[in-house]
Amino acid sequence: MKTPALNHLDFNLLLDLDALLREGSVVGAARHLHLSAPAMSRRLTRLREALGDPLFVPAGRGLAPTPRALALGPRVQAAIAEVRGVFTPEAVDFSRLQRSFTLRVNDGFAGAWATRLASAMAAEAPGMSLQFIPRADKAIEPLRSGVVDLDIGVKTVAEPEVYSEPLFAASFVGVVREKHPLAGSRIVRAKDFVAWPHISTSMQGLATGRLDAALKTLGLRRQVLIVAPGFQAALAMAASSDFVAVMPDPFVRWVMAHHRLHIFKLPVTMPRVEVTQRWHARHHADPVHKWLRGHVLAVCKTGL
């Protein structure tokens, strides 16, 4: 008999043949596959036509497999296991994982959490590594292409192909060196706040922002003499001068043990910012990427 073309085959026939081999009867195979006996009988006919062999012949109350059917048994079981494996999530052995992850972050996040994140992940997967690159912009293309695994920063406009998850909300605080004249004030007044030179933090080189808009409502204006490229640079500058820096609270506390700094509540109201992690849909179901995101969330939730 002529074997049908592969694209005309019903791969359920593999399940049919396996059930018939296991049960040794049409009725038993039908019960195993939740079919009626007539339907199972029709499937046996299709199997015989597809393989050009009787496969099973009457033997008492059951069926006896032909040599061809017996020879096909192990191959059929292996094929079924292989197909099922395609639709079964593969277990990940993190102890043997060899993978590098790229996170796009600002330097404040990297300074606050990078080493703790790497240590926590390496405890499970010593073969992994983390690469942190500057968050110069919020472009989606690096996420789409896979150049960037996670983008971490202030919440942005939702993109249809990008998932996001909140990590924490941060308030802005003022930062000065420990012996700065403002450090002796229990409450820093707005007029005293603007009396000192300021450091603005912006990778885009912007000297003004929401803080300046808030000061303008009070008829005040600060003097920005330095625009720093990142939080770490701004903190180092504030620690060694009488300049005032303003930045999210979590990014300040990680350096308190290394720099003699004083933080204070701003004399104007600034909205809290929500920091999120974003990833492309192509990575959403990846168990290893889920593991990465879980560690990032966990390390941020523990605080500083």
C-alpha positions, -999 to +999 in steps of 0.1 A: +000+000+000+011+036-007+021+055+025+003+089+027+024+121+024+036+133+058+016+165+056-016+144+054-009+123+084-028+128+117-002+126+145-030+114+168-024+081+150+007+077+172-015+079+203-039+054+187-011+029+180+004+033+214-030+027+231-036-004+210-002-018+219-008-011+256-044-024+258-043-052+233-079-046+222-100-020+204-124-017+233-095-012+258-078+014+235-111+032+230-116+034+268-080+047+272-085+075+247-121+083+258-135+072+224-163+049+213-153+014+201-165+022+165-144+053+164-114+034+176-120+007+150-120+034+123-087+047+136-072+012+134-083+011+098-065+044+091-034+031+109-034+000+087-037+021+055-010+046+066+015+019+075+006-008+050+004-036+076-025-053+095-007-043+127-032-062+149-050-095+141-077-113+161-064-135+189-092-149+212-110-120+227-082-095+220-058-085+193-023-098+187+003-073+173+021-081+142+060-080+141+057-045+124+035-032+153+059-046+179+089-031+161+072+003+160+063+003+197+095+018+211+097+043+183+061+054+188+067+059+226+098+079+220+080+101+194+051+107+218+075+117+245+094+140+222+062+157+210+050+161+246+083+176+255+078+204+230+047+214+249+061+209+284+081+237+301+117+226+303+131+224+338+160+248+343+191+236+362+202+270+375+233+255+391+246+248+355+231+280+339+256+299+317+240+332+307+247+369+308+219+395+314+220+431+303+202+456+325+197+492+314+197+513+345+208+547+359+239+547+380+219+553+412+201+519+408+234+502+399+251+516+430+223+507+453+214+472+442+239+458+417+261+439+441+233+425+462+214+414+431+245+397+416+252+380+449+217+367+453+215+354+418+250+338+419+240+318+449+217+299+427+234+303+393+272+308+397+276+307+360+255+338+353+267+374+350+252+408+349+260+437+327+247+472+335+246+498+308+235+535+311+199+544+307+206+572+283+171+570+269+139+549+270+140+535+235+122+503+230+144+489+202+171+475+225+144+455+244+128+444+211+162+432+196+173+415+228+203+437+234+187+447+267+170+421+289+155+446+314+150+483+314+148+497+349+138+533+357+110+557+362+076+545+349+071+554+312+042+554+288+029+519+282+040+501+250+018+473+236+047+449+232+064+457+265+055+443+300+063+463+331+062+457+369+065+483+397+096+479+419+093+507+444+082+543+447+107+570+457+106+604+472+131+631+464+153+645+491+180+671+494+216+660+500+245+680+514+278+671+531+276+662+568+289+696+581+271+718+555+253+748+572+220+733+560+227+701+579+222+720+612+186+730+604+158+708+616+137+721+587+152+736+556+133+766+544+129+773+508+148+805+508+178+788+525+175+759+501+180+782+470+207+803+487+233+776+480+247+765+446+230+734+432+240+702+413+214+690+387+216+653+377+208+646+341+223+623+315+207+647+289+225+677+303+193+694+316+198+720+343+162+724+353+131+702+358+101+696+381+119+710+412+125+743+395+088+744+385+078+739+421+102+766+433+088+790+407+054+788+423+070+802+454+087+830+434+121+813+440+149+802+417+179+780+424+213+785+409+225+753+391+262+756+386+269+719+378+250+694+357+262+659+367+259+629+343+247+606+371+237+602+407+270+588+419+289+618+404+264+642+420+268+626+454+305+627+453+304+664+444+280+672+472+301+652+497+331+673+490+316+708+486+289+732+498+268+723+467+232+709+472+220+678+453+185+665+449+177+629+441+155+599+449+158+588+485+167+551+479+197+561+458+211+582+486+210+557+514+233+532+498+262+556+500+257+569+536+282+544+549+309+556+524+303+594+523+296+618+552+263+631+539+232+647+553+197+643+538+168+665+544+131+669+534+127+693+505+110+726+513+087+721+482+063+693+473+077+669+447+057+640+434+070+605+442+084+586+412+075+550+405+104+529+394+095+499+372+113+471+354+103+466+317+108+437+294+098+427+259+070+402+252+096+379+236+110+372+271+077+371+291+073+333+293+110+325+295+116+307+329+151+321+332+140+356+325+112+352+350+139+341+375+158+373+367+128+395+372+119+378+404+153+385+419+152+422+408+118+426+425+129+408+456+161+428+461+142+460+456+115+450+481+140+443+508+150+480+509+184+493+517 
